[in-house]
Amino acid sequence: MRLNNIVKSLASTVVLAFCAQHVAAQDLIAMQAPVDKKMKVVDTLTFNKLIEREYSGLPAEELYADWNNVYAHRATQLPDNFKIDLRDFCMPTPSRVITSNFGSRWGRQHKGLDIKVYTGDTIRSAFSGVVRMVKYEARGYGKYIVIRHDNGLETIYGHLSKQIVKENQRVKAGDVIGLGGSTGRSTGSHLHFETRLCGVALNPAVLFDFRAQDVTGDFYVYNKRTYDRDASEANRLRGVRGNGSYNPADVHSTAAKSNGNNKKSENYAAQSSSRKVHKVKKGETLFRIASKYGVSVEQLRKLNGLRKNSSIRPGQLIRYS
């Protein structure tokens, strides 16, 4: 009799323990949902704090009121004077050939420089910073990237064939961010390169000397009173190179020199030098250009990504080989 009581007692204890464990498990599951939600909030806050920390004490922090991935540029109040540190830089491309200046062009303002690159050429971040936008604009920049830099500048890279970085990604000066192309409103492969301060476009030529593959100095001091004169002088000193056709070796000359012992670079430079380009003059047609170089109109269209109804304009670069 006593044995039966002991067995019943043990059985009851086991059942109660099992039930208690089951209830505890359910409670844990029920409690997990709000915990997960809180963790997402914590993750977001942590990420935002990291972004804030990146900008803490940097010029970009005091210049820009917000961080968004919606607008490529929105002009805000420019300071009367601002010192831009250019020392930690990398040329976005080794190309030395500028095909279109900053300023008035065809009745509208051209807000950057057009630099000749070929589709697939490497494009690099000009300074260290954080990628703010990676977007596509069919009637404008095409595939483009906007980077906000530690020195207060923002740079825009347009008409890319491929974007390699992601929004909110930290990059260093010289990191590969994309490949050259002709996407968006473009009539031939090139890099559209903009430099902006508080959303206002500055002439990249006051900062970068693409012919010399160097910056214009350790610092550039933006001054509201003297900027227009600076920009005009920069165009005169570092503007469009020559008329008519140019030597494609100039596009990759720096890469070839700096990697003279690298066979891959030498092969690439040799391949580039076989590409020949003609700069369109007023009144010229595809038929006239094709006849001049002994190629067919269809071949010109294929080399330059032109459709049958595509028109050409003075100053446009047409590849014929």
N, C-alpha and C positions, 0 to 999 in steps of 0.2 A: 504494500500500500504506500509505504513511504517512498519506494522507488518510483512508483507511478507519479507521485506528486513532484518529485525531483525532475522527472522527464518532462512533465507538463510545464514546469517552471522554466526549464531551459528552452523549450520550444517557443514559449511566449516571449522570452527575451530575444531570441533570434529573429522572430517575426517583427517585434518592435524595432529592433536595430536596423533591419532591412528597410522597413517603412520610413524610419528616420533618415536613412541614407538616401532613399529615393526622393523624399521631400527636399532634403538639402541640395540634391543634384538639380531638381526643378527650380529651386530658389536661385541657384547659381546661374542657370540658363536665363532665368527671368531677369536677373540683375545684370547679365552680360551686355544686353542691348544698349541700355543707357551708358554703360562704361565704354562700349565701342564708339558711340556717338560723341562722348566726351573726348575720347582719344583722337578722333578726327579733328575736333576743334583745337585740341592741344597741338596736333601736327601742323595745322594751318597757322596757328599763332607762332609756333617755333620757326616755321619757314619764313614768315613775315619778319620775325625778329632777326633771322639770319641775313635777310635782304637788307634790313635796316642797319645791321652791324657792318655789312659790306660798305655801306655808304657813310658810316659814322666818321665825322671829321674830314670827309672828302668834299671838294667843291660842288660835286653833283648834288649833294644833299641840300645845300643852301640855295641852289639855283632852281630846283624843280619841286613843285608843290605836291606832285603825285607820281604814281607809277602805274601805267596802264598798258594794255596790249591791244588797244582799239585804234588809236590815232597815230599815224606815222610821224606827224608833227603838228603841234599847235603853238602858234607864236604867243609868248608871254612877255612880261616886262624885262627888257634887257638892262643889265647894269650899265652905267656910263663908262666904266672901265672894268676889265676883267683880265687877269693874267692866266694864260693857258700854258700848262707845262707840256712840252713836246718831246721831252727827252726819252721817255720809254715808248718808242714808236716802232712800227714796222710798215713798210710800204705795202699797200693792199695788193699790188701786182708789180712784177718786175718790168712791165711794159713802160716805155718812155714816150709813147706816142699819144698825144692828146688830140682828139678829133673834133671836139667841140668845147668852146670856152664857157665859163660862167657869165651870165648876163643876158642881154636882149638877143633873142633868136627867133626869126620868122614871126615877129609881131608879139611875142610873148617872152616871159622871163624863164631862162634856163637856170635852174637852181643848183646845178652842180657841174662837174667836169665829166665829159665822156672820154674814156681811156680805151684804146684799142686792145681788146683781148680776143682770143678765139674760144669757141665753145669747148668747154672742158678744162680751160686754164684755171689754175688754182687762185682763189681769192682769200686773202687773210685779214684778220682783224687789225685795224690800224693802231689801236691802243688796248690796254686792259680795261675790262668792264663787264657789264652784264647784258645779255641779249634781251632786248625789250620786245621785239616783234619778229616773227617769221611768217610772212603772209604772201598772198598772191593778188595782184591787181591787173586785170586783163587790159584795161585801157590806160595803164600808166606804167608803174614800176615793173610789172610782170612778177616774177618770183623775187622777193626782196627781203632784206634783213636790216633791222635797226638795232644799233648797240649804243647804250649809254655808258660813257667812259668815266673813269675815276677823275680825269682832269676837267670834267664839266662839259665836254663836247658830246654830241651824239653824231654818229656816222650812219649813213644809209648806203646800201649796196644794192643796185637795181639791175634788172634784166638777167638774173642768174638762170642757169639751166638746172642747177641743183642747190638746195639748201642743206647744209650738213649739221648745223647747230639747232638747238631747241630754245623756245622762249624761257626766260629766267635762268638760262645757263650762264655760269661764270666762264669768261674766256680771258686769255692772256694775249698781249700784243704778239702777233705772228701766228696765232692759232688759225688753222684752216677753217673757214666758215662756210664756203660754198665754191661753186664752179661757174666760170664765165658762160654767158649765153646770149640769147636774143629774145627773151620772153617779154610779153606785154607790148607796149607801144614802142616798138623798135624795128629799125629797117636793116639791121646787121648786127653781128655779134660785137658787143662792147660792154664795158662796165660803166654804169652811171653811178658816180660817187659824189655824195653830199656830205658836208660838214655843217652842223647846226649848233647854235648856242641859244638856249631857251626857246627852241623851236624855230628860230630865225636863221635862214640860210646864210652862211659865210662862204666866200669864195675859197674853195680848197687850195687854190694857188697861193694864198697868203700864208698857208701852213706847210704845204707840200710842194717840192720841186721834183716833178716826175722825171724830167730829163736827167737831173743829177742823181735821182733815186735817193733823195734825202729830204729832211725837213728844212725849213727856212732858217731855223735857229733853235736854241734850247727852249726859248719861250716866245710866245706871240702875245702881245698886250693889245687886247681889243679896246679901242677908244672910239666912242660914238662920233666924235668930231672929225677924226682923221680916217675912219674906216673906208669911206668911199674912195678916197685918194689911194689908200693901200691896195684896195681891190683892183682898181684900174691899172695901177703900176704892176701888180702881180700878173695880170693878163698880158701886159706888154712884155714882161720879162720871161714868163713861163707859159705863153699861150700856144695856140695851134702850131704844129711844126710843119713848115713847108707847104707847097701846093702840089697838086697832082698825085702821082703814086708815091709810096714810100717803101723803104726797105724793111720787110717783115722781121729781119734780124733784130731791129731796134726794139721790137715788142718783147723779146726775151733775152736781150743782151746781158742784163745783169745776172740772170739765172745762169747763163752760159759761162760768164766770167767767174762767178763765185763757186761754181761746181766744175771747174775745168778738168779736174781729175776723175770726175764721175762719168762713166761711159753712158749711163742712162740719160744724164742731162745733156751730154754732147749729142746723142742720137736725137733727143727731143728738139734741141736747137737746130740741128740739121734738117729735121722734118719741118720745123717752122719756117726755115729760110726758103723752102721750096714753095711756100704759099706766096702768091703775088697778088697785090691789091692795087686797084685804081680808084682815085678820088674823082667823083663825078663833077664835071664842069657844067656851067649853064648851057642849056640847049642840047645836051647829050642824051642819047637814048640807049637802051640795052643793045639794040641792033648795031648801033655805031660802035659801042664799046666791044661787042663780040667780034665785029669785023676788024677792029684795030689789033686785037690780040689773037686772031685766028681761031676763035672758039665759037660754039653755037650759043644762041640765046637761051636754049633749054639748059645748056651746061651752066651758064651764068645763074639762071634761076635756081638750079639744084645746089650750086655751091653757096648761094647766099640765102637760101630758104625763102625765095620769092614765089608768089603765085602768079598766074597768068595776068591777072588784073592789077598786080602790084605796080605802083609807080615809083620812080626814083627821083631824088632831089639833089641839087647842087651841094657839094660837100660830103655826100654819102660815100662810104667806102665799099667798093665792089670787088670781091675776090674773083680773079679770073683763072687761077691755077692752084 
